[in-house]
């Protein structure tokens, strides 16, 4: 069970990367070429939020799964002690 937090974080990052690949949230701003004072990037906030929600859901699921495993281990050790 040691190191599970790193695995959970890696999976969440992978899910976030997949969502970002499918729904890009940052793009070049075409107005920046003509007007250097304009921002170089445009942000698509719904896509950005979708990535955040996907990562959050992945982390919540992983933590619930980890808590279930801890609880099962606790019950097993209590039964083994008598």
N, CA, C and O atoms as a Tinker XYZ file with bonds, in Angstrom:
   328  protein
     1  N      0.817000   -1.187000    0.000000    73     2
     2  CA     0.000000    0.000000    0.000000    64     1     3
     3  C      0.862000    1.252000    0.000000    63     2     4     5
     4  O      0.372000    2.358000   -0.229000    81     3
     5  N      2.130000    1.068000    0.255000    73     3     6
     6  CA     3.040000    2.196000    0.256000    64     5     7
     7  C      3.249000    2.679000   -1.183000    63     6     8     9
     8  O      3.416000    1.866000   -2.092000    81     7
     9  N      3.239000    3.964000   -1.385000    73     7    10
    10  CA     3.453000    4.524000   -2.716000    64     9    11
    11  C      2.183000    4.659000   -3.532000    63    10    12    13
    12  O      2.229000    5.111000   -4.676000    81    11
    13  N      1.044000    4.272000   -2.959000    73    11    14
    14  CA    -0.209000    4.371000   -3.705000    64    13    15
    15  C     -0.556000    5.813000   -4.043000    63    14    16    17
    16  O     -1.174000    6.076000   -5.074000    81    15
    17  N     -0.166000    6.747000   -3.185000    73    15    18
    18  CA    -0.451000    8.158000   -3.455000    64    17    19
    19  C      0.208000    8.636000   -4.737000    63    18    20    21
    20  O     -0.370000    9.423000   -5.486000    81    19
    21  N      1.417000    8.158000   -4.984000    73    19    22
    22  CA     2.099000    8.547000   -6.226000    64    21    23
    23  C      1.410000    7.953000   -7.441000    63    22    24    25
    24  O      1.294000    8.605000   -8.479000    81    23
    25  N      0.956000    6.722000   -7.312000    73    23    26
    26  CA     0.242000    6.090000   -8.422000    64    25    27
    27  C     -1.058000    6.832000   -8.699000    63    26    28    29
    28  O     -1.410000    7.068000   -9.855000    81    27
    29  N     -1.774000    7.201000   -7.634000    73    27    30
    30  CA    -3.020000    7.944000   -7.804000    64    29    31
    31  C     -2.767000    9.289000   -8.487000    63    30    32    33
    32  O     -3.527000    9.700000   -9.365000    81    31
    33  N     -1.703000    9.965000   -8.079000    73    31    34
    34  CA    -1.368000   11.256000   -8.694000    64    33    35
    35  C     -1.000000   11.079000  -10.161000    63    34    36    37
    36  O     -1.397000   11.887000  -11.000000    81    35
    37  N     -0.253000   10.039000  -10.474000    73    35    38
    38  CA     0.116000    9.774000  -11.871000    64    37    39
    39  C     -1.115000    9.504000  -12.719000    63    38    40    41
    40  O     -1.206000    9.988000  -13.847000    81    39
    41  N     -2.062000    8.741000  -12.195000    73    39    42
    42  CA    -3.283000    8.460000  -12.951000    64    41    43
    43  C     -4.088000    9.735000  -13.166000    63    42    44    45
    44  O     -4.619000    9.955000  -14.254000    81    43
    45  N     -4.183000   10.570000  -12.149000    73    43    46
    46  CA    -4.923000   11.829000  -12.291000    64    45    47
    47  C     -4.260000   12.729000  -13.331000    63    46    48    49
    48  O     -4.943000   13.367000  -14.132000    81    47
    49  N     -2.934000   12.779000  -13.316000    73    47    50
    50  CA    -2.226000   13.581000  -14.316000    64    49    51
    51  C     -2.447000   13.014000  -15.720000    63    50    52    53
    52  O     -2.595000   13.767000  -16.683000    81    51
    53  N     -2.467000   11.699000  -15.829000    73    51    54
    54  CA    -2.725000   11.066000  -17.127000    64    53    55
    55  C     -4.114000   11.375000  -17.644000    63    54    56    57
    56  O     -4.295000   11.665000  -18.827000    81    55
    57  N     -5.094000   11.312000  -16.757000    73    55    58
    58  CA    -6.475000   11.646000  -17.144000    64    57    59
    59  C     -6.546000   13.121000  -17.557000    63    58    60    61
    60  O     -7.173000   13.458000  -18.561000    81    59
    61  N     -5.906000   13.990000  -16.786000    73    59    62
    62  CA    -5.898000   15.416000  -17.135000    64    61    63
    63  C     -5.227000   15.667000  -18.476000    63    62    64    65
    64  O     -5.694000   16.486000  -19.267000    81    63
    65  N     -4.138000   14.965000  -18.730000    73    63    66
    66  CA    -3.459000   15.109000  -20.025000    64    65    67
    67  C     -4.310000   14.625000  -21.188000    63    66    68    69
    68  O     -4.314000   15.233000  -22.258000    81    67
    69  N     -5.033000   13.522000  -20.975000    73    67    70
    70  CA    -5.914000   13.000000  -22.019000    64    69    71
    71  C     -7.043000   13.980000  -22.315000    63    70    72    73
    72  O     -7.360000   14.238000  -23.477000    81    71
    73  N     -7.647000   14.524000  -21.265000    73    71    74
    74  CA    -8.724000   15.501000  -21.466000    64    73    75
    75  C     -8.181000   16.753000  -22.157000    63    74    76    77
    76  O     -8.842000   17.311000  -23.034000    81    75
    77  N     -6.994000   17.194000  -21.773000    73    75    78
    78  CA    -6.395000   18.377000  -22.410000    64    77    79
    79  C     -6.086000   18.110000  -23.880000    63    78    80    81
    80  O     -6.185000   19.009000  -24.715000    81    79
    81  N     -5.714000   16.871000  -24.192000    73    79    82
    82  CA    -5.437000   16.522000  -25.595000    64    81    83
    83  C     -6.733000   16.531000  -26.403000    63    82    84    85
    84  O     -6.753000   16.991000  -27.544000    81    83
    85  N     -7.814000   16.021000  -25.808000    73    83    86
    86  CA    -9.092000   15.958000  -26.517000    64    85    87
    87  C     -9.802000   17.311000  -26.559000    63    86    88    89
    88  O    -10.438000   17.649000  -27.557000    81    87
    89  N     -9.693000   18.083000  -25.478000    73    87    90
    90  CA   -10.345000   19.392000  -25.378000    64    89    91
    91  C     -9.300000   20.444000  -25.014000    63    90    92    93
    92  O     -9.202000   20.833000  -23.850000    81    91
    93  N     -8.515000   20.912000  -25.993000    73    91    94
    94  CA    -7.460000   21.879000  -25.662000    64    93    95
    95  C     -8.044000   23.156000  -25.049000    63    94    96    97
    96  O     -9.048000   23.688000  -25.524000    81    95
    97  N     -7.398000   23.631000  -23.991000    73    95    98
    98  CA    -7.923000   24.814000  -23.310000    64    97    99
    99  C     -7.049000   26.051000  -23.531000    63    98   100   101
   100  O     -7.398000   27.137000  -23.070000    81    99
   101  N     -5.938000   25.904000  -24.217000    73    99   102
   102  CA    -5.075000   27.043000  -24.540000    64   101   103
   103  C     -4.808000   27.036000  -26.039000    63   102   104   105
   104  O     -4.506000   25.992000  -26.618000    81   103
   105  N     -4.920000   28.207000  -26.665000    73   103   106
   106  CA    -4.667000   28.318000  -28.106000    64   105   107
   107  C     -3.968000   29.646000  -28.385000    63   106   108   109
   108  O     -4.043000   30.583000  -27.590000    81   107
   109  N     -3.296000   29.708000  -29.515000    73   107   110
   110  CA    -2.672000   30.960000  -29.944000    64   109   111
   111  C     -3.753000   32.007000  -30.207000    63   110   112   113
   112  O     -4.829000   31.688000  -30.713000    81   111
   113  N     -3.459000   33.246000  -29.862000    73   111   114
   114  CA    -4.374000   34.353000  -30.122000    64   113   115
   115  C     -3.961000   34.987000  -31.448000    63   114   116   117
   116  O     -2.887000   35.583000  -31.528000    81   115
   117  N     -4.793000   34.873000  -32.497000    73   115   118
   118  CA    -4.422000   35.453000  -33.794000    64   117   119
   119  C     -4.299000   36.978000  -33.752000    63   118   120   121
   120  O     -3.588000   37.556000  -34.575000    81   119
   121  N     -4.969000   37.630000  -32.822000    73   119   122
   122  CA    -4.899000   39.093000  -32.717000    64   121   123
   123  C     -3.542000   39.545000  -32.186000    63   122   124   125
   124  O     -3.187000   40.714000  -32.338000    81   123
   125  N     -2.793000   38.666000  -31.581000    73   123   126
   126  CA    -1.492000   39.027000  -31.019000    64   125   127
   127  C     -0.486000   39.408000  -32.103000    63   126   128   129
   128  O      0.387000   40.241000  -31.863000    81   127
   129  N     -0.593000   38.812000  -33.289000    73   127   130
   130  CA     0.334000   39.135000  -34.389000    64   129   131
   131  C      0.174000   40.586000  -34.830000    63   130   132   133
   132  O      1.165000   41.260000  -35.111000    81   131
   133  N     -1.050000   41.069000  -34.892000    73   131   134
   134  CA    -1.292000   42.448000  -35.335000    64   133   135
   135  C     -1.160000   43.441000  -34.185000    63   134   136   137
   136  O     -0.779000   44.590000  -34.405000    81   135
   137  N     -1.462000   43.022000  -32.987000    73   135   138
   138  CA    -1.434000   43.910000  -31.827000    64   137   139
   139  C     -0.611000   43.261000  -30.715000    63   138   140   141
   140  O     -1.123000   42.407000  -29.991000    81   139
   141  N      0.660000   43.655000  -30.570000    73   139   142
   142  CA     1.516000   43.015000  -29.564000    64   141   143
   143  C      1.046000   43.205000  -28.123000    63   142   144   145
   144  O      1.487000   42.485000  -27.228000    81   143
   145  N      0.155000   44.168000  -27.894000    73   143   146
   146  CA    -0.348000   44.354000  -26.534000    64   145   147
   147  C     -1.440000   43.344000  -26.177000    63   146   148   149
   148  O     -1.777000   43.173000  -25.006000    81   147
   149  N     -1.986000   42.682000  -27.188000    73   147   150
   150  CA    -2.998000   41.645000  -26.932000    64   149   151
   151  C     -2.304000   40.417000  -26.351000    63   150   152   153
   152  O     -1.124000   40.178000  -26.608000    81   151
   153  N     -3.031000   39.664000  -25.587000    73   151   154
   154  CA    -2.466000   38.453000  -25.001000    64   153   155
   155  C     -2.036000   37.467000  -26.077000    63   154   156   157
   156  O     -2.652000   37.393000  -27.140000    81   155
   157  N     -0.988000   36.717000  -25.803000    73   155   158
   158  CA    -0.487000   35.752000  -26.781000    64   157   159
   159  C     -1.349000   34.496000  -26.837000    63   158   160   161
   160  O     -1.293000   33.747000  -27.813000    81   159
   161  N     -2.139000   34.262000  -25.807000    73   159   162
   162  CA    -2.925000   33.041000  -25.727000    64   161   163
   163  C     -4.386000   33.368000  -25.449000    63   162   164   165
   164  O     -4.704000   34.393000  -24.847000    81   163
   165  N     -5.258000   32.487000  -25.891000    73   163   166
   166  CA    -6.659000   32.540000  -25.494000    64   165   167
   167  C     -6.946000   31.298000  -24.651000    63   166   168   169
   168  O     -6.433000   30.214000  -24.926000    81   167
   169  N     -7.748000   31.470000  -23.653000    73   167   170
   170  CA    -8.087000   30.380000  -22.742000    64   169   171
   171  C     -9.547000   29.995000  -22.959000    63   170   172   173
   172  O    -10.437000   30.845000  -22.918000    81   171
   173  N     -9.783000   28.709000  -23.188000    73   171   174
   174  CA   -11.142000   28.185000  -23.302000    64   173   175
   175  C    -11.529000   27.648000  -21.926000    63   174   176   177
   176  O    -11.194000   26.517000  -21.575000    81   175
   177  N    -12.231000   28.461000  -21.161000    73   175   178
   178  CA   -12.507000   28.131000  -19.762000    64   177   179
   179  C    -13.368000   26.879000  -19.565000    63   178   180   181
   180  O    -13.116000   26.125000  -18.625000    81   179
   181  N    -14.386000   26.623000  -20.420000    73   179   182
   182  CA   -15.129000   25.358000  -20.241000    64   181   183
   183  C    -14.235000   24.117000  -20.409000    63   182   184   185
   184  O    -14.388000   23.143000  -19.672000    81   183
   185  N    -13.322000   24.150000  -21.358000    73   183   186
   186  CA   -12.401000   23.020000  -21.529000    64   185   187
   187  C    -11.455000   22.913000  -20.347000    63   186   188   189
   188  O    -11.133000   21.810000  -19.904000    81   187
   189  N    -11.014000   24.038000  -19.841000    73   187   190
   190  CA   -10.138000   24.056000  -18.670000    64   189   191
   191  C    -10.862000   23.472000  -17.463000    63   190   192   193
   192  O    -10.285000   22.703000  -16.694000    81   191
   193  N    -12.132000   23.842000  -17.304000    73   191   194
   194  CA   -12.926000   23.309000  -16.192000    64   193   195
   195  C    -13.160000   21.812000  -16.359000    63   194   196   197
   196  O    -13.149000   21.073000  -15.375000    81   195
   197  N    -13.372000   21.358000  -17.593000    73   195   198
   198  CA   -13.567000   19.922000  -17.836000    64   197   199
   199  C    -12.334000   19.138000  -17.422000    63   198   200   201
   200  O    -12.450000   18.057000  -16.845000    81   199
   201  N    -11.156000   19.670000  -17.709000    73   199   202
   202  CA    -9.919000   19.004000  -17.304000    64   201   203
   203  C     -9.816000   18.948000  -15.781000    63   202   204   205
   204  O     -9.458000   17.911000  -15.222000    81   203
   205  N    -10.124000   20.043000  -15.115000    73   203   206
   206  CA   -10.054000   20.085000  -13.652000    64   205   207
   207  C    -11.047000   19.112000  -13.022000    63   206   208   209
   208  O    -10.710000   18.426000  -12.057000    81   207
   209  N    -12.257000   19.044000  -13.552000    73   207   210
   210  CA   -13.276000   18.139000  -13.014000    64   209   211
   211  C    -12.857000   16.685000  -13.230000    63   210   212   213
   212  O    -13.045000   15.852000  -12.344000    81   211
   213  N    -12.295000   16.375000  -14.390000    73   211   214
   214  CA   -11.853000   15.001000  -14.655000    64   213   215
   215  C    -10.746000   14.596000  -13.691000    63   214   216   217
   216  O    -10.759000   13.480000  -13.170000    81   215
   217  N     -9.801000   15.478000  -13.449000    73   215   218
   218  CA    -8.715000   15.165000  -12.516000    64   217   219
   219  C     -9.259000   15.033000  -11.089000    63   218   220   221
   220  O     -8.844000   14.142000  -10.349000    81   219
   221  N    -10.177000   15.909000  -10.706000    73   219   222
   222  CA   -10.772000   15.862000   -9.367000    64   221   223
   223  C    -11.536000   14.554000   -9.166000    63   222   224   225
   224  O    -11.420000   13.915000   -8.120000    81   223
   225  N    -12.314000   14.160000  -10.170000    73   223   226
   226  CA   -13.078000   12.914000  -10.066000    64   225   227
   227  C    -12.147000   11.717000   -9.952000    63   226   228   229
   228  O    -12.414000   10.789000   -9.188000    81   227
   229  N    -11.067000   11.733000  -10.702000    73   227   230
   230  CA   -10.091000   10.643000  -10.647000    64   229   231
   231  C     -9.463000   10.565000   -9.257000    63   230   232   233
   232  O     -9.320000    9.475000   -8.703000    81   231
   233  N     -9.094000   11.689000   -8.701000    73   231   234
   234  CA    -8.479000   11.710000   -7.364000    64   233   235
   235  C     -9.489000   11.261000   -6.305000    63   234   236   237
   236  O     -9.134000   10.498000   -5.407000    81   235
   237  N    -10.736000   11.719000   -6.395000    73   235   238
   238  CA   -11.757000   11.308000   -5.426000    64   237   239
   239  C    -11.998000    9.810000   -5.489000    63   238   240   241
   240  O    -12.106000    9.158000   -4.451000    81   239
   241  N    -12.085000    9.256000   -6.687000    73   239   242
   242  CA   -12.269000    7.814000   -6.841000    64   241   243
   243  C    -11.084000    7.056000   -6.255000    63   242   244   245
   244  O    -11.266000    6.065000   -5.548000    81   243
   245  N     -9.877000    7.516000   -6.545000    73   243   246
   246  CA    -8.684000    6.834000   -6.053000    64   245   247
   247  C     -8.609000    6.884000   -4.532000    63   246   248   249
   248  O     -8.241000    5.894000   -3.900000    81   247
   249  N     -8.949000    8.014000   -3.941000    73   247   250
   250  CA    -8.923000    8.122000   -2.483000    64   249   251
   251  C     -9.993000    7.247000   -1.832000    63   250   252   253
   252  O     -9.754000    6.652000   -0.782000    81   251
   253  N    -11.164000    7.168000   -2.447000    73   251   254
   254  CA   -12.213000    6.298000   -1.917000    64   253   255
   255  C    -11.781000    4.832000   -2.006000    63   254   256   257
   256  O    -12.027000    4.056000   -1.083000    81   255
   257  N    -11.154000    4.463000   -3.089000    73   255   258
   258  CA   -10.660000    3.097000   -3.260000    64   257   259
   259  C     -9.582000    2.793000   -2.221000    63   258   260   261
   260  O     -9.575000    1.715000   -1.627000    81   259
   261  N     -8.685000    3.730000   -2.007000    73   259   262
   262  CA    -7.619000    3.548000   -1.015000    64   261   263
   263  C     -8.206000    3.425000    0.390000    63   262   264   265
   264  O     -7.765000    2.582000    1.171000    81   263
   265  N     -9.188000    4.251000    0.717000    73   263   266
   266  CA    -9.826000    4.184000    2.033000    64   265   267
   267  C    -10.531000    2.845000    2.225000    63   266   268   269
   268  O    -10.514000    2.292000    3.324000    81   267
   269  N    -11.146000    2.322000    1.176000    73   267   270
   270  CA   -11.798000    1.016000    1.253000    64   269   271
   271  C    -10.772000   -0.077000    1.524000    63   270   272   273
   272  O    -11.016000   -0.986000    2.317000    81   271
   273  N     -9.628000    0.019000    0.864000    73   271   274
   274  CA    -8.566000   -0.966000    1.099000    64   273   275
   275  C     -8.038000   -0.883000    2.521000    63   274   276   277
   276  O     -7.796000   -1.912000    3.152000    81   275
   277  N     -7.857000    0.328000    3.035000    73   275   278
   278  CA    -7.404000    0.487000    4.419000    64   277   279
   279  C     -8.413000   -0.092000    5.400000    63   278   280   281
   280  O     -8.043000   -0.758000    6.366000    81   279
   281  N     -9.682000    0.165000    5.146000    73   279   282
   282  CA   -10.730000   -0.352000    6.027000    64   281   283
   283  C    -10.743000   -1.879000    5.994000    63   282   284   285
   284  O    -10.854000   -2.517000    7.041000    81   283
   285  N    -10.632000   -2.466000    4.814000    73   283   286
   286  CA   -10.622000   -3.925000    4.699000    64   285   287
   287  C     -9.421000   -4.511000    5.430000    63   286   288   289
   288  O     -9.541000   -5.540000    6.095000    81   287
   289  N     -8.277000   -3.870000    5.313000    73   287   290
   290  CA    -7.079000   -4.347000    6.012000    64   289   291
   291  C     -7.258000   -4.244000    7.523000    63   290   292   293
   292  O     -6.821000   -5.121000    8.268000    81   291
   293  N     -7.901000   -3.171000    7.967000    73   291   294
   294  CA    -8.160000   -2.993000    9.402000    64   293   295
   295  C     -9.078000   -4.098000    9.921000    63   294   296   297
   296  O     -8.839000   -4.649000   10.996000    81   295
   297  N    -10.123000   -4.423000    9.166000    73   295   298
   298  CA   -11.049000   -5.474000    9.577000    64   297   299
   299  C    -10.345000   -6.822000    9.592000    63   298   300   301
   300  O    -10.540000   -7.609000   10.519000    81   299
   301  N     -9.526000   -7.102000    8.578000    73   299   302
   302  CA    -8.798000   -8.371000    8.521000    64   301   303
   303  C     -7.867000   -8.516000    9.713000    63   302   304   305
   304  O     -7.800000   -9.581000   10.326000    81   303
   305  N     -7.152000   -7.458000   10.041000    73   303   306
   306  CA    -6.208000   -7.549000   11.168000    64   305   307
   307  C     -6.956000   -7.663000   12.497000    63   306   308   309
   308  O     -6.463000   -8.320000   13.414000    81   307
   309  N     -8.133000   -7.042000   12.628000    73   307   310
   310  CA    -8.921000   -7.167000   13.854000    64   309   311
   311  C     -9.458000   -8.573000   14.005000    63   310   312   313
   312  O     -9.484000   -9.109000   15.113000    81   311
   313  N     -9.888000   -9.183000   12.912000    73   311   314
   314  CA   -10.385000  -10.556000   12.954000    64   313   315
   315  C     -9.237000  -11.520000   13.286000    63   314   316   317
   316  O     -9.425000  -12.478000   14.035000    81   315
   317  N     -8.073000  -11.266000   12.734000    73   315   318
   318  CA    -6.921000  -12.142000   12.974000    64   317   319
   319  C     -6.475000  -12.075000   14.439000    63   318   320   321
   320  O     -5.988000  -13.067000   14.981000    81   319
   321  N     -6.634000  -10.929000   15.073000    73   319   322
   322  CA    -6.252000  -10.787000   16.487000    64   321   323
   323  C     -7.253000  -11.471000   17.406000    63   322   324   325
   324  O     -6.943000  -11.793000   18.553000    81   323
   325  N     -8.420000  -11.680000   16.904000    73   323   326
   326  CA    -9.401000  -12.392000   17.726000    64   325   327
   327  C    -10.423000  -11.495000   18.190000    63   326   328
   328  O    -11.338000  -11.915000   18.898000    81   327
